[in-house]
Amino acid sequence: MTDAELRLMDIVWERGKATVQDVVDALPQSLGLHYSTVLTTMRILEDKGYLRHTKEGRAFVYEPAVPREDASRDAVRHVLSRFFGNRRDLLLLNLLKDEEVSPAELERLKKLIEERES
């Protein structure tokens, strides 16, 4: 999913369902996105399987076809296969090396690992 697509999906995930106009209205004006651009992007998201629509009166109402958690898992799997040869250990080591991880986050990770091991 592109950054532009994710921006629109975030709005639909937040609202649960939205028309194209709802999404246009929720976007920062500084982006300068027009109705037609948002409509095209939402149709692309529907073609990709992220959105589905129903018709209410004259308006198409879009709702997520995929929960946010599933989409984020898919994105991580994509990064994992593309950059790390499907090696989860390399991904995790990379995150731990390059990012500042707080002691609280490290403790949470340790607990998650312990839970998975038992």
Secondary structure, DSSP 8 states (H G I E B T S, - for coil): --HHHHHHHHHHHHHSSEEHHHHHHHS-GGG---HHHHHHHHHHHHHTTSEEEEEETTEEEEEESS-HHHHHHHHHHHHHHHHHTT-HHHHHHHHHHHS---HHHHHHHHHHHHHHH-
